[in-house]
Amino acid sequence: MVNEQEQNSGRRPSNQGVRDVIPEPNKINACTPYDFNGKNLTPYGGLLPVITMLEKLGFQSLVEQTVTSKRIPRAMDLYRFVLGIVLGLYIGFARLNQLRFIARDPILTGILKVTKLPVQSTFWRFVNALHRNVARQMLVIMRTMRERVWEAANVKLEVVTIDTDTTVHTLYGQQMGGRKGYNPKNKGKKSYQPILTFLAETREYVWGELRNGDRPTGKQIHDHLRNVRAALPPSVKQVYGRADSGFYCREAVEAYEEIDARFVICARKTSRLVEELRQAQWKPSPKTDADAECEFRYQPDGWSKPYRFVALRKQKPREELEAEETEQYQLFETSQYKYRVFVTDMSDPIYFVVWFYGQRGGAENLIKEANTDAGLAAHPSSRFDVNGNHFQLAMLAYNLNCWLMLFNREPQADATEVRHTTLATARLRFLFVAAKIWRHAGRTGVSYSDHYEEKSVFERLMDRLRKIAPRAGGYAPVMLPALR
């Protein structure tokens, strides 16, 4: 019998390719040695996109041409003082004495072109020397920067929604302008009550001012809304406005009409308005969470003409009927029903008007973000003008995050699909990034960890920011498609 099997049974050659080396984990324990020999290390590597955006959009020349100060500082020039305070707020240090923690940070000192930040007293002398008009000058800077960001980020919004609200800042010192006003969490304590307006589509801060603790007057509300319209980019053609019952007055309605804005304002339940509610013709409201709805024309005292009022009615639960002491801020109390009333010039159905107003809750979250993350509620001085300037610097730091997120958005055209990344989340993802600054052959660079999870997003953001270039009459867009 013949065996036809192959006689060559030699070993086949093994693969010669280089295999991935499996690294061993770092063994860190109580006996691990440590030293302080690391040089040019920073935990704030995410400041590179911030300064890239500001440099490409001409922020330095804008500040130098707009902000005026009689004091000529010697430690740093005016622009670097302003930039240092704003970057400190952006990092999370709301107090000037906290800047000493980053006084030698290599990326911050490299941005400001100093070897070390000045001491706290130097910053205080600079802040105290700023005139009260600097607050309005900072608003002018933010308005110009908004126009430049919208051009470069290809934001073409023609219809925007402005949300106006007030907030309460309890004072724990002897600050000028403190009043005992509406302060539900700390009743009887002095406070400030600033007014702020945000854009619902981009979450940007548009206009605002620091005020004492008294309720804003009709004239102040009227002037505020006019300034808001002037601060919007020229591409905006139609404005919608929303405000709570604190802005329910004739002057607010006239201001909305003057700036050609459609509005919805939560109405305060006066005795005359309550009578109108009782006499109104109610019908079921299947598209809202209320039991019934109605609408009528009504002219409050002192108003020039009647307006459309829409209202919802909901029966109080048995628990509230039994509890006589119930406090409702937005709702009028009767023996059986709760009412919510709105004045509007919109002709849409009642359910849509109510839904549209309900989206105003996002502004309260933005105010909370500014208070807790941008240091808005920190009033460091006893002088009202200094606190007013600090107020606008904090909101500039807040807007830095909004502008960066416009450049960092996904390639989408619908503004309603853009998700907001809060300043606290943006710090964790893009700011608190370990980095090493190196210098070689006259060049300076920044090296990041190869384990950085947001590497691709960071590179995309830097690529877009470095493409920003001025053109005739503005800036060329670096993103497609346009956000509308």
C-alpha positions as CSV (number, residue, x, y, z in Angstrom):
1,M,0.0,0.0,0.0
2,V,1.4,3.3,-1.1
3,N,1.3,6.3,1.4
4,E,0.8,9.5,-0.6
5,Q,1.0,11.9,2.4
6,E,3.5,14.7,2.2
7,Q,6.7,13.8,4.0
8,N,7.7,17.4,4.8
9,S,6.4,17.9,8.3
10,G,8.6,20.9,9.2
11,R,7.4,23.7,11.4
12,R,5.7,26.6,9.6
13,P,7.3,30.1,10.1
14,S,5.6,32.2,12.8
15,N,4.3,35.7,12.1
16,Q,7.0,38.3,12.2
17,G,4.7,41.3,12.7
18,V,5.2,43.5,15.8
19,R,2.5,42.8,18.3
20,D,1.1,45.5,20.6
21,V,2.9,45.6,23.8
22,I,0.4,45.3,26.7
23,P,1.4,47.9,29.2
24,E,1.4,47.1,32.9
25,P,-0.7,49.3,35.1
26,N,1.1,51.9,37.2
27,K,1.5,50.7,40.7
28,I,0.6,53.6,43.0
29,N,0.6,53.0,46.7
30,A,1.5,54.6,50.0
31,C,5.3,54.1,49.3
32,T,5.2,55.7,45.9
33,P,8.0,58.4,45.8
34,Y,7.1,62.0,44.7
35,D,8.9,65.2,44.0
36,F,8.2,68.7,42.7
37,N,10.6,68.7,39.8
38,G,8.0,68.8,37.0
39,K,8.2,72.0,34.9
40,N,5.7,73.8,32.8
41,L,2.8,71.5,33.8
42,T,-0.7,72.9,33.9
43,P,-4.2,71.5,34.7
44,Y,-5.9,74.2,32.5
45,G,-4.8,73.0,29.0
46,G,-8.3,73.9,27.8
47,L,-7.4,77.6,27.8
48,L,-5.7,77.2,24.4
49,P,-9.0,77.1,22.5
50,V,-10.3,80.1,24.5
51,I,-7.4,82.3,23.7
52,T,-7.3,81.1,20.1
53,M,-10.9,82.2,19.7
54,L,-10.3,85.6,21.3
55,E,-7.2,86.2,19.3
56,K,-8.8,85.3,16.0
57,L,-11.8,87.5,16.7
58,G,-9.7,90.6,17.6
59,F,-10.7,90.7,21.3
60,Q,-7.6,92.6,22.4
61,S,-8.0,95.5,20.0
62,L,-11.7,95.6,20.9
63,V,-11.0,95.9,24.6
64,E,-8.3,98.5,24.1
65,Q,-10.6,100.7,22.0
66,T,-13.6,100.4,24.2
67,V,-12.6,100.2,27.8
68,T,-11.4,103.5,29.3
69,S,-9.5,104.0,32.6
70,K,-7.7,106.9,34.0
71,R,-5.3,104.7,35.9
72,I,-2.3,103.4,34.0
73,P,-1.2,100.1,35.7
74,R,2.4,99.2,35.6
75,A,2.3,95.5,36.5
76,M,0.2,94.7,33.4
77,D,-1.7,96.8,30.8
78,L,-5.4,97.3,30.9
79,Y,-6.2,94.5,28.5
80,R,-4.2,91.9,30.4
81,F,-5.9,92.9,33.7
82,V,-9.3,92.5,32.1
83,L,-8.3,89.2,30.4
84,G,-6.8,87.8,33.6
85,I,-9.9,88.5,35.6
86,V,-12.2,87.0,33.0
87,L,-10.1,83.9,32.6
88,G,-10.0,83.5,36.3
89,L,-13.8,83.6,36.4
90,Y,-13.9,81.2,33.5
91,I,-11.7,78.7,35.4
92,G,-13.9,79.0,38.5
93,F,-12.3,81.6,40.8
94,A,-14.9,84.2,41.6
95,R,-12.8,86.1,44.1
96,L,-9.8,88.1,43.3
97,N,-7.9,86.7,46.3
98,Q,-8.3,83.2,44.7
99,L,-6.1,84.2,41.7
100,R,-3.1,83.5,43.8
101,F,-3.7,79.8,43.3
102,I,-3.0,80.2,39.6
103,A,-0.5,83.0,39.8
104,R,2.3,80.9,38.4
105,D,0.3,78.6,36.1
106,P,2.4,78.4,32.9
107,I,-0.4,78.5,30.4
108,L,-2.1,81.5,32.1
109,T,1.1,83.4,32.5
110,G,2.0,82.6,28.9
111,I,-1.3,84.0,27.7
112,L,-0.9,87.2,29.7
113,K,2.9,87.3,28.9
114,V,4.0,87.7,32.5
115,T,6.1,85.5,34.7
116,K,3.7,85.8,37.6
117,L,0.3,87.3,38.2
118,P,0.3,90.5,40.4
119,V,-0.7,90.2,44.0
120,Q,-4.3,90.7,45.2
121,S,-3.9,94.3,46.2
122,T,-2.8,95.2,42.6
123,F,-5.9,93.7,41.2
124,W,-8.0,95.5,43.7
125,R,-6.5,98.9,42.9
126,F,-7.2,98.2,39.2
127,V,-10.8,97.2,39.8
128,N,-11.5,100.1,42.1
129,A,-10.1,102.6,39.5
130,L,-12.6,101.5,36.8
131,H,-15.4,104.0,36.2
132,R,-19.0,102.9,36.5
133,N,-19.3,103.3,32.7
134,V,-17.1,100.2,32.2
135,A,-20.1,98.0,32.8
136,R,-21.9,99.4,29.8
137,Q,-18.6,99.3,27.8
138,M,-18.4,95.5,28.6
139,L,-21.9,95.1,27.2
140,V,-20.7,96.9,24.0
141,I,-17.8,94.5,23.8
142,M,-20.1,91.5,24.2
143,R,-22.4,92.8,21.5
144,T,-19.5,93.2,19.0
145,M,-18.1,89.8,19.9
146,R,-21.5,88.2,19.4
147,E,-21.7,89.6,15.9
148,R,-18.2,88.3,15.1
149,V,-18.9,84.9,16.6
150,W,-22.2,84.5,14.6
151,E,-20.4,85.4,11.4
152,A,-17.5,83.0,12.0
153,A,-19.6,80.2,13.4
154,N,-22.1,80.6,10.5
155,V,-25.1,81.4,12.7
156,K,-27.9,82.9,10.6
157,L,-30.8,83.1,13.0
158,E,-33.5,85.4,11.8
159,V,-36.1,84.5,14.4
160,V,-35.0,84.5,18.1
161,T,-36.6,84.3,21.5
162,I,-35.5,86.5,24.3
163,D,-36.2,85.4,27.9
164,T,-36.1,88.2,30.5
165,D,-36.0,87.5,34.2
166,T,-34.8,88.8,37.5
167,T,-32.8,87.0,40.2
168,V,-32.2,87.7,43.9
169,H,-28.6,87.9,45.3
170,T,-28.6,87.9,49.1
171,L,-26.0,90.2,50.6
172,Y,-24.0,89.2,53.6
173,G,-22.0,92.4,54.0
174,Q,-22.6,96.2,53.9
175,Q,-22.8,96.5,50.1
176,M,-24.2,99.8,48.7
177,G,-27.6,99.4,47.1
178,G,-28.8,96.5,49.2
179,R,-32.5,96.6,49.9
180,K,-35.0,94.5,51.8
181,G,-37.2,93.4,49.0
182,Y,-38.5,90.2,47.5
183,N,-36.3,87.4,48.9
184,P,-38.2,84.2,49.5
185,K,-35.3,82.1,50.6
186,N,-33.8,84.7,53.0
187,K,-36.7,86.8,54.1
188,G,-35.8,90.1,55.6
189,K,-32.2,90.2,54.4
190,K,-30.8,92.8,52.0
191,S,-30.3,91.8,48.4
192,Y,-29.6,92.9,44.9
193,Q,-32.2,92.1,42.2
194,P,-30.5,92.3,38.7
195,I,-32.3,91.9,35.4
196,L,-30.9,89.5,32.8
197,T,-32.0,88.6,29.2
198,F,-30.9,85.5,27.4
199,L,-31.3,84.1,23.9
200,A,-33.2,80.9,24.0
201,E,-31.6,79.5,20.8
202,T,-27.9,80.0,21.7
203,R,-28.2,80.5,25.5
204,E,-26.2,83.7,25.2
205,Y,-26.4,86.5,27.7
206,V,-27.6,89.5,25.7
207,W,-28.2,92.4,28.2
208,G,-28.5,93.0,31.9
209,E,-27.6,95.2,34.8
210,L,-27.0,95.0,38.5
211,R,-29.8,96.6,40.4
212,N,-30.6,97.3,44.0
213,G,-33.1,95.1,45.9
214,D,-36.2,97.1,44.9
215,R,-38.6,95.9,42.3
216,P,-37.8,97.2,38.8
217,T,-39.9,100.1,37.7
218,G,-41.8,100.3,34.4
219,K,-39.3,102.7,33.0
220,Q,-36.4,100.4,33.8
221,I,-38.1,97.5,32.2
222,H,-38.9,99.6,29.1
223,D,-35.3,100.8,28.8
224,H,-33.9,97.3,29.3
225,L,-36.0,95.7,26.5
226,R,-35.0,98.5,24.1
227,N,-31.3,97.9,24.9
228,V,-31.8,94.1,24.4
229,R,-33.2,94.7,20.8
230,A,-30.2,97.0,20.0
231,A,-27.8,94.3,21.2
232,L,-29.1,91.7,18.8
233,P,-27.1,91.0,15.6
234,P,-28.4,92.7,12.4
235,S,-29.4,89.4,10.9
236,V,-32.3,89.0,13.4
237,K,-35.6,90.0,11.8
238,Q,-38.2,88.7,14.2
239,V,-38.2,88.6,18.0
240,Y,-40.4,86.8,20.5
241,G,-40.3,87.8,24.1
242,R,-41.3,86.0,27.3
243,A,-41.4,87.3,30.9
244,D,-42.9,86.4,34.2
245,S,-45.4,88.4,36.3
246,G,-42.6,90.7,37.7
247,F,-42.6,92.4,34.2
248,Y,-46.4,92.7,33.9
249,C,-46.9,96.4,33.3
250,R,-47.9,98.9,30.6
251,E,-44.3,99.9,29.9
252,A,-43.2,96.4,29.2
253,V,-46.0,95.8,26.7
254,E,-45.3,99.1,25.0
255,A,-41.6,98.2,24.8
256,Y,-42.3,94.9,23.1
257,E,-44.5,96.7,20.6
258,E,-41.9,99.4,20.1
259,I,-39.2,96.8,19.2
260,D,-41.7,94.9,17.1
261,A,-41.6,91.8,19.2
262,R,-44.4,89.2,19.8
263,F,-44.7,88.6,23.5
264,V,-46.2,86.5,26.3
265,I,-46.2,87.9,29.8
266,C,-47.6,86.1,32.9
267,A,-50.2,88.5,34.3
268,R,-50.7,89.4,38.0
269,K,-54.2,88.7,39.2
270,T,-55.7,92.0,40.2
271,S,-59.3,92.3,41.5
272,R,-60.6,93.5,38.2
273,L,-58.9,90.7,36.3
274,V,-60.3,88.2,38.8
275,E,-63.8,89.4,38.0
276,E,-63.1,88.9,34.3
277,L,-62.0,85.4,35.0
278,R,-65.1,84.6,36.8
279,Q,-67.3,86.0,34.1
280,A,-65.4,84.3,31.2
281,Q,-66.7,81.5,29.2
282,W,-64.7,78.4,30.0
283,K,-64.3,75.3,27.9
284,P,-62.4,72.1,28.3
285,S,-58.6,72.1,27.7
286,P,-57.6,68.7,26.4
287,K,-54.2,69.8,25.1
288,T,-52.9,71.2,28.4
289,D,-52.6,69.9,32.0
290,A,-55.5,72.2,33.1
291,D,-59.2,71.4,33.4
292,A,-60.5,74.4,31.4
293,E,-59.3,77.3,29.4
294,C,-60.6,80.7,28.2
295,E,-59.6,83.8,26.4
296,F,-61.0,87.4,26.4
297,R,-60.1,91.0,25.5
298,Y,-59.2,93.1,28.5
299,Q,-57.8,96.6,29.1
300,P,-56.1,97.1,32.5
301,D,-56.1,100.5,34.2
302,G,-53.8,102.9,32.5
303,W,-53.2,100.8,29.4
304,S,-53.7,102.3,26.0
305,K,-55.9,99.6,24.5
306,P,-57.3,96.1,25.3
307,Y,-55.1,93.0,24.7
308,R,-55.7,89.3,24.4
309,F,-55.7,87.5,27.7
310,V,-55.6,83.6,27.9
311,A,-56.2,81.7,31.1
312,L,-56.1,78.2,32.4
313,R,-58.2,76.9,35.3
314,K,-57.4,73.9,37.4
315,Q,-59.3,72.6,40.4
316,K,-57.4,72.4,43.6
317,P,-56.9,69.0,45.2
318,R,-58.6,68.2,48.4
319,E,-55.4,68.6,50.4
320,E,-55.1,72.2,49.4
321,L,-58.7,72.8,50.0
322,E,-58.3,71.6,53.6
323,A,-55.1,73.6,54.1
324,E,-56.1,77.2,54.3
325,E,-52.6,78.6,54.4
326,T,-51.2,78.0,50.9
327,E,-48.8,80.3,49.2
328,Q,-48.9,80.5,45.4
329,Y,-46.6,82.9,43.6
330,Q,-47.9,82.5,40.0
331,L,-51.4,81.3,40.8
332,F,-54.4,83.2,42.2
333,E,-56.2,81.5,45.1
334,T,-59.9,81.1,45.1
335,S,-62.1,78.7,47.1
336,Q,-62.0,76.1,44.4
337,Y,-59.7,76.8,41.5
338,K,-56.2,77.9,40.6
339,Y,-55.7,80.2,37.6
340,R,-52.8,81.0,35.3
341,V,-53.3,84.1,33.1
342,F,-51.2,85.4,30.3
343,V,-51.3,88.6,28.2
344,T,-50.1,88.2,24.6
345,D,-50.3,89.6,21.1
346,M,-49.9,86.2,19.5
347,S,-52.9,84.8,17.6
348,D,-51.9,81.1,18.1
349,P,-54.2,78.7,20.0
350,I,-54.3,78.8,23.8
351,Y,-52.4,75.5,24.2
352,F,-49.5,76.8,22.0
353,V,-49.3,80.1,23.9
354,V,-49.1,78.2,27.2
355,W,-46.5,75.7,25.8
356,F,-44.4,78.6,24.4
357,Y,-44.4,80.4,27.7
358,G,-43.5,77.1,29.5
359,Q,-40.2,77.0,27.6
360,R,-39.1,80.1,29.5
361,G,-38.0,77.8,32.4
362,G,-34.7,77.4,30.5
363,A,-33.8,81.0,31.4
364,E,-34.0,80.2,35.1
365,N,-31.5,77.4,34.6
366,L,-29.2,79.8,32.8
367,I,-29.4,82.3,35.6
368,K,-28.6,79.5,38.1
369,E,-25.6,78.5,35.9
370,A,-24.3,82.1,35.9
371,N,-24.8,82.4,39.6
372,T,-23.1,79.2,40.6
373,D,-20.5,78.6,37.9
374,A,-19.6,82.0,36.5
375,G,-19.4,83.8,39.9
376,L,-22.3,86.1,39.2
377,A,-23.6,86.1,42.8
378,A,-20.2,87.0,44.2
379,H,-20.2,90.7,44.9
380,P,-16.7,91.3,46.2
381,S,-16.8,95.0,47.0
382,S,-18.9,97.3,49.2
383,R,-19.1,99.8,46.3
384,F,-22.0,99.4,43.9
385,D,-20.1,100.6,40.8
386,V,-17.4,98.0,41.4
387,N,-19.9,95.2,41.8
388,G,-21.7,96.4,38.6
389,N,-18.4,96.1,36.7
390,H,-17.7,92.6,38.2
391,F,-21.2,91.6,37.2
392,Q,-20.5,92.2,33.5
393,L,-17.1,90.6,33.7
394,A,-18.7,87.4,35.1
395,M,-21.3,87.4,32.3
396,L,-18.5,87.8,29.8
397,A,-16.9,84.7,31.2
398,Y,-20.3,82.9,30.9
399,N,-20.6,84.0,27.3
400,L,-17.1,82.6,26.5
401,N,-18.5,79.1,27.1
402,C,-21.6,79.8,24.9
403,W,-19.4,81.1,22.0
404,L,-17.0,78.1,22.2
405,M,-20.0,75.7,22.1
406,L,-21.2,77.4,18.9
407,F,-17.9,76.5,17.3
408,N,-18.0,73.1,18.8
409,R,-21.5,72.1,17.7
410,E,-22.3,69.2,15.4
411,P,-22.9,70.0,11.7
412,Q,-26.6,70.7,12.0
413,A,-28.8,73.5,10.7
414,D,-31.7,73.4,13.1
415,A,-31.2,75.7,16.1
416,T,-33.7,73.7,18.2
417,E,-31.5,70.6,18.0
418,V,-28.5,72.4,19.5
419,R,-27.9,71.1,23.0
420,H,-26.5,73.4,25.7
421,T,-23.3,72.4,27.5
422,T,-23.2,74.1,30.9
423,L,-20.0,75.8,32.0
424,A,-19.5,73.2,34.7
425,T,-19.6,70.4,32.2
426,A,-17.5,72.3,29.7
427,R,-14.8,72.7,32.4
428,L,-14.6,69.0,33.0
429,R,-14.5,68.1,29.3
430,F,-12.4,70.8,27.7
431,L,-10.8,73.1,30.4
432,F,-9.4,70.9,33.1
433,V,-7.1,69.1,30.7
434,A,-3.5,68.2,31.9
435,A,-0.9,69.6,29.6
436,K,2.8,70.3,29.3
437,I,4.2,73.5,27.8
438,W,7.4,72.9,25.8
439,R,9.9,75.2,24.2
440,H,12.3,74.2,21.5
441,A,14.2,76.1,18.8
442,G,12.4,79.3,19.6
443,R,9.0,77.7,19.4
444,T,6.4,77.1,22.1
445,G,3.9,74.3,22.1
446,V,1.4,72.4,24.3
447,S,1.4,68.6,24.7
448,Y,-1.7,66.8,25.9
449,S,-2.1,63.2,27.2
450,D,-2.6,60.5,24.6
451,H,-5.3,59.2,27.0
452,Y,-7.5,62.3,26.6
453,E,-11.0,61.0,25.8
454,E,-12.2,64.1,23.9
455,K,-9.2,64.2,21.6
456,S,-11.1,64.1,18.4
457,V,-13.6,66.8,19.6
458,F,-10.8,69.0,20.8
459,E,-8.9,68.7,17.5
460,R,-12.1,69.6,15.6
461,L,-12.7,72.6,17.7
462,M,-9.1,73.9,17.3
463,D,-9.2,73.3,13.6
464,R,-12.3,75.4,13.3
465,L,-11.0,78.2,15.5
466,R,-7.7,78.4,13.6
467,K,-9.6,78.8,10.3
468,I,-11.2,82.0,11.5
469,A,-10.1,84.8,9.2
470,P,-11.4,88.3,8.6
471,R,-12.9,89.3,5.3
472,A,-14.4,92.5,3.9
473,G,-17.0,93.7,6.4
474,G,-16.8,90.7,8.8
475,Y,-15.5,87.1,9.1
476,A,-15.7,84.2,6.8
477,P,-17.7,81.2,8.1
478,V,-15.7,78.2,9.2
479,M,-18.6,75.8,9.5
480,L,-21.3,74.3,7.3
481,P,-24.3,74.2,7.3
482,A,-25.5,77.5,8.7
483,L,-27.4,77.4,11.9
484,R,-30.9,78.8,11.4
